[in-house]
Each structure stands twice: as C-alpha cells, then as structure tokens.
Amino acid sequence: MDTLTQIIDESCTWHTPGKSPIAGDYEGREATFGQFGRYGGETNGTFRADLLHVMASEDGRVVGVHRDTGERNGKRLDVLCCIVF
C-alpha cells in the first residue's frame, strides 16, 4: 500500500465494472483504497491481482494488465483487467 500511495494521485478515479454490490465509480485515493479493501473483505481474503504485463506509451501513459481471482459466496472470479496510469 505504501508504493500505491506514492504512485496513485489523490484525485484518481477507479471503476469496478458490473452490476454487483461492489460495482461502480470511486473518486479519490481514499475511496479507491477503500474499494481495494472491499475486494479482500468480500472474498474473505481470497482476492488476488497478479500483474501479467506492463506497457508504456511515448506520451507517458502506462497500462498494467492483471489477472484477478477470488471466491465469494461459492462463486469464483477469474478475469483479466487493466489499470491505466
């Protein structure tokens, strides 16, 4: 979390897709980190985000592709996601 605090701006936005209770848009680093905490809490600590690829553009944007897994209420999550800096 210390590293994320250093690289994620206080005015960031985070989008969790879908129609589940945790889906939605979160504005600001505090709300974003709260959402990260929900991922762990809602999955009883089984949530993982494994970084697969990092790509950078010439204009300074960076995209990280990660595989998210976890279990909740007998259902298993296994999806590819990205984060854009």
N, C-alpha and C positions, 0 to 999 in steps of 0.2 A: 504494500500500500504506500510505503514511502516513495518508491520510484514512481508510481502512478500519480501521487500528489505533485511530484516535480514536473511531470510531463503533461498532465491534464489541466487545462486552463480553468480558472474559477467560473468562467461563463460558458463552459461546454454544454452541449446537449447530447442526450442519449435516447435512442429509440429502441424499444423492445417490440418486435412485430407480433401480430397475432391477436387473438380475442380472449386470451386467458386473463385471470385477475392481475397478473404482473405485466401485461402488455401496456404500452403507452409511451408517451414522451416525457422525459425528465430533463429539467433545465437547471444548470449549475452543477458544480463539482459535488456539493453536499448531497443533492438529490441523486446524482449519478452513483455516488459511492453507496448511498442507501439502497439503490436498486441492486448493486453488486451484492450487498448483504442479504437482500431478499432471495437472490439466486441460491445462496448457500443455505439459508434458513428454510426456504420452501422445499428444498431437496434433501433435508436432513444431512447436509454436508457432502452430498454425493456430486454436486455440480463441479465440472472441470472445464476449463477453457485451455485447450492445447494449441499453442502457436504453431502453424504449419509453414507460412510464407510471409515475408515482408518485402514490399515493393515500394520504391521511391520514384517520384516523378521529378523532372527537371525544375519544376516550379516550387518544390519544397513539400509537396503533399506526400504522405506516407500511408500505405494501406497494409494492415496486418490481417491475414486470413487465419482463422482459428476454427477448430472443431470443438463444439460444445456438447457435453454429455452430462447426464444426470438422471435421477429417478424421482418420481413424485406420484404418490397415490397409485402405485402399481403400474405406472406408465413410464416408458423410457424415452428420454430425449437424446437425439444423435443428429446434429445439424452442423452445416458449415456456415460460418458467419464472417463478417469483416468489421474492422474498426478503421475509421479514416481520421488521420491527424493532418 
